[in-house]
Amino acid sequence: MRSTEASVPTPGGVTGERIRDAAVARFGRDGFAASLRAVASDAGVTAGLVVHHFGSKDGLRRACDDYVLGVIRSEKLRAATASSAAGVLAQLAEVEQYGPFALYAVRSLQAGGDLATAFVRQMVRDAEEYLAAGVAAGTFRPSRNPAARAKYLTYQNMGSLMLWISLRPGAVSLDDFRSALREISDQITLPALELFTEGLFVDRTMLDEYLMYVPDPPGGPATP
């Protein structure tokens, strides 16, 4: 798997990283019901060594969460501040490499619970960060409510992946999901770029009427 400087250091050095990478792939394939023994076998270590480095399955999952979120944040930040469209298109050309991380993120949402809630909240905070970086770089327009925009885009992106999987329950192997990301990317990139670049409504009527009935977001209205 691709590493990222944005990741939190993993317990156990190189061995810990190997366990973490194996866990990301295993949890992505089988969900969080997968045993520590299965993760240990994938990593070529003993279950005791997994516990030694991470303390428990929850500890291992937190390390996986930190790593996956770090990769997503780093790559989104790179795209948001790209100096040319070529940089973004280059990332799209390599979309399959993000299969393990996207599948893991979907499994986290499906599992629910406190860890999943914390995972999503961090995704939203990270989205605020890279969207703000895009605004500063002149790539994105400012928002009247940056936090709400970040939440909307996070829910939209993750929701579309979960819907895709629910309609194709057999596409859960890592290789299949890499192919799925390519298929999804090919299907939605043009309409997404068109919508985000040119918009959907032909004028501001809907927005202006809505703004008359809602209070300004915290910090006051942003420049349209």
Secondary structure, DSSP 4 states (H G I P E B T S, - for coil): ----TTSPPPTTHHHHHHHHHHHHHHHHHH-TTS-HHHHHHHHTS-HHHHHHHHSSHHHHHHHHHHHHHHHHHHHHHHHHT-SSHHHHHHHHHTGGGGHHHHHHHHHHHHH-HHHHHHHHHHHHHHHHHHHHHHHHHTSS---SSHHHHHHHHHHHHHHHHHHHHHH-TTTTSHHHHHHHHHHHHHHHHHHHHHHHHH-SSSSSHHHHHHHTSSPPPTT-PPP-
